[in-house]
Amino acid sequence: MNKISNFLTLFTSMSTLICCALPALLVSLGLGAVMAGLAGSIPGLIWVSENKVFVFLVAALMLAANGFLQWKNRNAPCPIDPALREACISGRKYSLIIYWMSLAIFTTGAFFAFIAPMI
């Protein structure tokens, strides 16, 4: 369950980058034509941009749920077998790294979606 929630969290936080940070980056680099081409060839990109509040709400809920699962399982016991124990510890470490990456991606997307337009 924790593995699935990590990947869903990463996926939803990546959608926040696609809707808001990617267009801002491309336009600020003078690549507006590239952005127009992407918008024309990927029709879902426009829907995500138009519904950014919904996208961010879903991503925030996923991040909150995953954060709760990370916190709840932080002291869960690992198997006694050394190989399984190492896999358990390694899995927890990578799970936490994915969570923090997802949080950083979400924060970047939120900045470009809600804060940067006001500046």
mmCIF file of the C-alpha atoms, coordinates in Angstrom:
data_MODEL
# 
_entry.id   MODEL 
# 
loop_
_atom_site.group_PDB 
_atom_site.id 
_atom_site.type_symbol 
_atom_site.label_atom_id 
_atom_site.label_alt_id 
_atom_site.label_comp_id 
_atom_site.label_asym_id 
_atom_site.label_entity_id 
_atom_site.label_seq_id 
_atom_site.pdbx_PDB_ins_code 
_atom_site.Cartn_x 
_atom_site.Cartn_y 
_atom_site.Cartn_z 
_atom_site.occupancy 
_atom_site.B_iso_or_equiv 
_atom_site.pdbx_formal_charge 
_atom_site.auth_seq_id 
_atom_site.auth_comp_id 
_atom_site.auth_asym_id 
_atom_site.auth_atom_id 
_atom_site.pdbx_PDB_model_num 
ATOM 1   C CA . MET A 1 1   ? 0.000  0.000   0.000   1.00 0.00 ? 1   MET A CA 1 
ATOM 2   C CA . ASN A 1 2   ? 2.781  2.408   0.873   1.00 0.00 ? 2   ASN A CA 1 
ATOM 3   C CA . LYS A 1 3   ? 4.529  1.764   -2.456  1.00 0.00 ? 3   LYS A CA 1 
ATOM 4   C CA . ILE A 1 4   ? 1.359  2.523   -4.389  1.00 0.00 ? 4   ILE A CA 1 
ATOM 5   C CA . SER A 1 5   ? 0.733  5.708   -2.426  1.00 0.00 ? 5   SER A CA 1 
ATOM 6   C CA . ASN A 1 6   ? 4.302  6.873   -3.123  1.00 0.00 ? 6   ASN A CA 1 
ATOM 7   C CA . PHE A 1 7   ? 3.888  6.525   -6.858  1.00 0.00 ? 7   PHE A CA 1 
ATOM 8   C CA . LEU A 1 8   ? 0.424  8.109   -6.831  1.00 0.00 ? 8   LEU A CA 1 
ATOM 9   C CA . THR A 1 9   ? 1.815  11.016  -4.832  1.00 0.00 ? 9   THR A CA 1 
ATOM 10  C CA . LEU A 1 10  ? 4.696  11.449  -7.253  1.00 0.00 ? 10  LEU A CA 1 
ATOM 11  C CA . PHE A 1 11  ? 2.306  11.262  -10.219 1.00 0.00 ? 11  PHE A CA 1 
ATOM 12  C CA . THR A 1 12  ? -0.113 13.836  -8.836  1.00 0.00 ? 12  THR A CA 1 
ATOM 13  C CA . SER A 1 13  ? 2.651  16.222  -7.831  1.00 0.00 ? 13  SER A CA 1 
ATOM 14  C CA . MET A 1 14  ? 4.170  15.913  -11.324 1.00 0.00 ? 14  MET A CA 1 
ATOM 15  C CA . SER A 1 15  ? 0.829  17.002  -12.757 1.00 0.00 ? 15  SER A CA 1 
ATOM 16  C CA . THR A 1 16  ? 1.175  20.253  -10.814 1.00 0.00 ? 16  THR A CA 1 
ATOM 17  C CA . LEU A 1 17  ? 4.481  20.889  -12.565 1.00 0.00 ? 17  LEU A CA 1 
ATOM 18  C CA . ILE A 1 18  ? 2.991  20.113  -15.961 1.00 0.00 ? 18  ILE A CA 1 
ATOM 19  C CA . CYS A 1 19  ? 0.066  22.473  -15.480 1.00 0.00 ? 19  CYS A CA 1 
ATOM 20  C CA . CYS A 1 20  ? 1.887  25.434  -14.068 1.00 0.00 ? 20  CYS A CA 1 
ATOM 21  C CA . ALA A 1 21  ? 5.677  25.347  -13.821 1.00 0.00 ? 21  ALA A CA 1 
ATOM 22  C CA . LEU A 1 22  ? 6.394  23.979  -17.304 1.00 0.00 ? 22  LEU A CA 1 
ATOM 23  C CA . PRO A 1 23  ? 4.416  26.678  -19.155 1.00 0.00 ? 23  PRO A CA 1 
ATOM 24  C CA . ALA A 1 24  ? 5.969  29.403  -16.999 1.00 0.00 ? 24  ALA A CA 1 
ATOM 25  C CA . LEU A 1 25  ? 9.469  28.056  -17.639 1.00 0.00 ? 25  LEU A CA 1 
ATOM 26  C CA . LEU A 1 26  ? 8.986  27.733  -21.386 1.00 0.00 ? 26  LEU A CA 1 
ATOM 27  C CA . VAL A 1 27  ? 7.500  31.211  -21.758 1.00 0.00 ? 27  VAL A CA 1 
ATOM 28  C CA . SER A 1 28  ? 10.175 32.810  -19.552 1.00 0.00 ? 28  SER A CA 1 
ATOM 29  C CA . LEU A 1 29  ? 12.879 31.201  -21.706 1.00 0.00 ? 29  LEU A CA 1 
ATOM 30  C CA . GLY A 1 30  ? 11.279 32.649  -24.827 1.00 0.00 ? 30  GLY A CA 1 
ATOM 31  C CA . LEU A 1 31  ? 9.916  29.319  -25.975 1.00 0.00 ? 31  LEU A CA 1 
ATOM 32  C CA . GLY A 1 32  ? 6.281  30.350  -26.250 1.00 0.00 ? 32  GLY A CA 1 
ATOM 33  C CA . ALA A 1 33  ? 5.998  28.638  -29.642 1.00 0.00 ? 33  ALA A CA 1 
ATOM 34  C CA . VAL A 1 34  ? 7.097  25.365  -28.057 1.00 0.00 ? 34  VAL A CA 1 
ATOM 35  C CA . MET A 1 35  ? 4.434  25.791  -25.402 1.00 0.00 ? 35  MET A CA 1 
ATOM 36  C CA . ALA A 1 36  ? 1.811  26.492  -28.059 1.00 0.00 ? 36  ALA A CA 1 
ATOM 37  C CA . GLY A 1 37  ? 2.920  23.358  -29.926 1.00 0.00 ? 37  GLY A CA 1 
ATOM 38  C CA . LEU A 1 38  ? 2.693  21.286  -26.755 1.00 0.00 ? 38  LEU A CA 1 
ATOM 39  C CA . ALA A 1 39  ? -0.755 22.656  -25.990 1.00 0.00 ? 39  ALA A CA 1 
ATOM 40  C CA . GLY A 1 40  ? -1.878 21.771  -29.500 1.00 0.00 ? 40  GLY A CA 1 
ATOM 41  C CA . SER A 1 41  ? -0.494 18.247  -29.482 1.00 0.00 ? 41  SER A CA 1 
ATOM 42  C CA . ILE A 1 42  ? -1.378 17.319  -25.881 1.00 0.00 ? 42  ILE A CA 1 
ATOM 43  C CA . PRO A 1 43  ? -5.039 18.241  -25.370 1.00 0.00 ? 43  PRO A CA 1 
ATOM 44  C CA . GLY A 1 44  ? -5.039 17.106  -21.736 1.00 0.00 ? 44  GLY A CA 1 
ATOM 45  C CA . LEU A 1 45  ? -2.509 19.812  -20.913 1.00 0.00 ? 45  LEU A CA 1 
ATOM 46  C CA . ILE A 1 46  ? -5.131 22.518  -21.372 1.00 0.00 ? 46  ILE A CA 1 
ATOM 47  C CA . TRP A 1 47  ? -7.632 20.680  -19.155 1.00 0.00 ? 47  TRP A CA 1 
ATOM 48  C CA . VAL A 1 48  ? -5.063 20.332  -16.384 1.00 0.00 ? 48  VAL A CA 1 
ATOM 49  C CA . SER A 1 49  ? -4.207 24.034  -16.630 1.00 0.00 ? 49  SER A CA 1 
ATOM 50  C CA . GLU A 1 50  ? -7.865 25.066  -16.585 1.00 0.00 ? 50  GLU A CA 1 
ATOM 51  C CA . ASN A 1 51  ? -8.592 22.883  -13.532 1.00 0.00 ? 51  ASN A CA 1 
ATOM 52  C CA . LYS A 1 52  ? -5.451 23.650  -11.556 1.00 0.00 ? 52  LYS A CA 1 
ATOM 53  C CA . VAL A 1 53  ? -7.304 24.141  -8.266  1.00 0.00 ? 53  VAL A CA 1 
ATOM 54  C CA . PHE A 1 54  ? -8.745 20.618  -8.528  1.00 0.00 ? 54  PHE A CA 1 
ATOM 55  C CA . VAL A 1 55  ? -5.344 19.204  -9.544  1.00 0.00 ? 55  VAL A CA 1 
ATOM 56  C CA . PHE A 1 56  ? -3.633 20.866  -6.590  1.00 0.00 ? 56  PHE A CA 1 
ATOM 57  C CA . LEU A 1 57  ? -6.357 19.750  -4.196  1.00 0.00 ? 57  LEU A CA 1 
ATOM 58  C CA . VAL A 1 58  ? -5.991 16.106  -5.270  1.00 0.00 ? 58  VAL A CA 1 
ATOM 59  C CA . ALA A 1 59  ? -2.201 16.363  -5.084  1.00 0.00 ? 59  ALA A CA 1 
ATOM 60  C CA . ALA A 1 60  ? -2.372 17.931  -1.609  1.00 0.00 ? 60  ALA A CA 1 
ATOM 61  C CA . LEU A 1 61  ? -4.699 15.181  -0.388  1.00 0.00 ? 61  LEU A CA 1 
ATOM 62  C CA . MET A 1 62  ? -2.361 12.517  -1.782  1.00 0.00 ? 62  MET A CA 1 
ATOM 63  C CA . LEU A 1 63  ? 0.642  14.178  -0.145  1.00 0.00 ? 63  LEU A CA 1 
ATOM 64  C CA . ALA A 1 64  ? -1.175 14.407  3.179   1.00 0.00 ? 64  ALA A CA 1 
ATOM 65  C CA . ALA A 1 65  ? -2.237 10.743  3.030   1.00 0.00 ? 65  ALA A CA 1 
ATOM 66  C CA . ASN A 1 66  ? 1.244  9.615   2.073   1.00 0.00 ? 66  ASN A CA 1 
ATOM 67  C CA . GLY A 1 67  ? 2.807  11.769  4.782   1.00 0.00 ? 67  GLY A CA 1 
ATOM 68  C CA . PHE A 1 68  ? 0.494  10.166  7.333   1.00 0.00 ? 68  PHE A CA 1 
ATOM 69  C CA . LEU A 1 69  ? 1.440  6.675   6.111   1.00 0.00 ? 69  LEU A CA 1 
ATOM 70  C CA . GLN A 1 70  ? 5.142  7.568   6.250   1.00 0.00 ? 70  GLN A CA 1 
ATOM 71  C CA . TRP A 1 71  ? 4.777  8.844   9.804   1.00 0.00 ? 71  TRP A CA 1 
ATOM 72  C CA . LYS A 1 72  ? 2.633  5.897   10.911  1.00 0.00 ? 72  LYS A CA 1 
ATOM 73  C CA . ASN A 1 73  ? 5.062  3.283   9.537   1.00 0.00 ? 73  ASN A CA 1 
ATOM 74  C CA . ARG A 1 74  ? 8.294  4.977   10.594  1.00 0.00 ? 74  ARG A CA 1 
ATOM 75  C CA . ASN A 1 75  ? 8.827  2.561   13.528  1.00 0.00 ? 75  ASN A CA 1 
ATOM 76  C CA . ALA A 1 76  ? 7.090  -0.509  12.124  1.00 0.00 ? 76  ALA A CA 1 
ATOM 77  C CA . PRO A 1 77  ? 9.126  -3.674  12.659  1.00 0.00 ? 77  PRO A CA 1 
ATOM 78  C CA . CYS A 1 78  ? 11.161 -5.171  9.828   1.00 0.00 ? 78  CYS A CA 1 
ATOM 79  C CA . PRO A 1 79  ? 11.683 -8.921  9.313   1.00 0.00 ? 79  PRO A CA 1 
ATOM 80  C CA . ILE A 1 80  ? 14.413 -10.724 11.261  1.00 0.00 ? 80  ILE A CA 1 
ATOM 81  C CA . ASP A 1 81  ? 16.000 -12.240 8.140   1.00 0.00 ? 81  ASP A CA 1 
ATOM 82  C CA . PRO A 1 82  ? 19.015 -9.997  7.306   1.00 0.00 ? 82  PRO A CA 1 
ATOM 83  C CA . ALA A 1 83  ? 18.268 -9.775  3.572   1.00 0.00 ? 83  ALA A CA 1 
ATOM 84  C CA . LEU A 1 84  ? 14.616 -8.912  4.149   1.00 0.00 ? 84  LEU A CA 1 
ATOM 85  C CA . ARG A 1 85  ? 15.537 -6.488  6.912   1.00 0.00 ? 85  ARG A CA 1 
ATOM 86  C CA . GLU A 1 86  ? 17.927 -4.627  4.596   1.00 0.00 ? 86  GLU A CA 1 
ATOM 87  C CA . ALA A 1 87  ? 15.245 -4.533  1.898   1.00 0.00 ? 87  ALA A CA 1 
ATOM 88  C CA . CYS A 1 88  ? 12.763 -3.152  4.426   1.00 0.00 ? 88  CYS A CA 1 
ATOM 89  C CA . ILE A 1 89  ? 15.144 -0.434  5.615   1.00 0.00 ? 89  ILE A CA 1 
ATOM 90  C CA . SER A 1 90  ? 16.157 0.429   2.057   1.00 0.00 ? 90  SER A CA 1 
ATOM 91  C CA . GLY A 1 91  ? 12.524 0.571   0.964   1.00 0.00 ? 91  GLY A CA 1 
ATOM 92  C CA . ARG A 1 92  ? 11.687 2.968   3.772   1.00 0.00 ? 92  ARG A CA 1 
ATOM 93  C CA . LYS A 1 93  ? 14.611 5.181   2.851   1.00 0.00 ? 93  LYS A CA 1 
ATOM 94  C CA . TYR A 1 94  ? 13.641 5.356   -0.827  1.00 0.00 ? 94  TYR A CA 1 
ATOM 95  C CA . SER A 1 95  ? 10.006 5.845   0.084   1.00 0.00 ? 95  SER A CA 1 
ATOM 96  C CA . LEU A 1 96  ? 10.929 8.869   2.165   1.00 0.00 ? 96  LEU A CA 1 
ATOM 97  C CA . ILE A 1 97  ? 13.104 10.251  -0.647  1.00 0.00 ? 97  ILE A CA 1 
ATOM 98  C CA . ILE A 1 98  ? 10.219 9.909   -3.122  1.00 0.00 ? 98  ILE A CA 1 
ATOM 99  C CA . TYR A 1 99  ? 7.905  11.626  -0.650  1.00 0.00 ? 99  TYR A CA 1 
ATOM 100 C CA . TRP A 1 100 ? 10.219 14.614  -0.192  1.00 0.00 ? 100 TRP A CA 1 
ATOM 101 C CA . MET A 1 101 ? 10.764 14.871  -3.953  1.00 0.00 ? 101 MET A CA 1 
ATOM 102 C CA . SER A 1 102 ? 6.997  14.885  -4.432  1.00 0.00 ? 102 SER A CA 1 
ATOM 103 C CA . LEU A 1 103 ? 6.642  17.603  -1.813  1.00 0.00 ? 103 LEU A CA 1 
ATOM 104 C CA . ALA A 1 104 ? 9.316  19.729  -3.527  1.00 0.00 ? 104 ALA A CA 1 
ATOM 105 C CA . ILE A 1 105 ? 7.624  19.267  -6.909  1.00 0.00 ? 105 ILE A CA 1 
ATOM 106 C CA . PHE A 1 106 ? 4.250  20.201  -5.421  1.00 0.00 ? 106 PHE A CA 1 
ATOM 107 C CA . THR A 1 107 ? 5.703  23.316  -3.802  1.00 0.00 ? 107 THR A CA 1 
ATOM 108 C CA . THR A 1 108 ? 7.351  24.397  -7.056  1.00 0.00 ? 108 THR A CA 1 
ATOM 109 C CA . GLY A 1 109 ? 4.123  23.917  -8.980  1.00 0.00 ? 109 GLY A CA 1 
ATOM 110 C CA . ALA A 1 110 ? 2.126  25.785  -6.329  1.00 0.00 ? 110 ALA A CA 1 
ATOM 111 C CA . PHE A 1 111 ? 4.537  28.702  -6.500  1.00 0.00 ? 111 PHE A CA 1 
ATOM 112 C CA . PHE A 1 112 ? 4.164  29.031  -10.264 1.00 0.00 ? 112 PHE A CA 1 
ATOM 113 C CA . ALA A 1 113 ? 0.398  28.464  -10.178 1.00 0.00 ? 113 ALA A CA 1 
ATOM 114 C CA . PHE A 1 114 ? -0.656 30.759  -7.359  1.00 0.00 ? 114 PHE A CA 1 
ATOM 115 C CA . ILE A 1 115 ? 2.173  32.981  -6.108  1.00 0.00 ? 115 ILE A CA 1 
ATOM 116 C CA . ALA A 1 116 ? 4.154  33.919  -9.247  1.00 0.00 ? 116 ALA A CA 1 
ATOM 117 C CA . PRO A 1 117 ? 1.129  35.390  -11.095 1.00 0.00 ? 117 PRO A CA 1 
ATOM 118 C CA . MET A 1 118 ? 0.626  37.852  -8.211  1.00 0.00 ? 118 MET A CA 1 
ATOM 119 C CA . ILE A 1 119 ? 4.244  39.064  -8.344  1.00 0.00 ? 119 ILE A CA 1 
# 
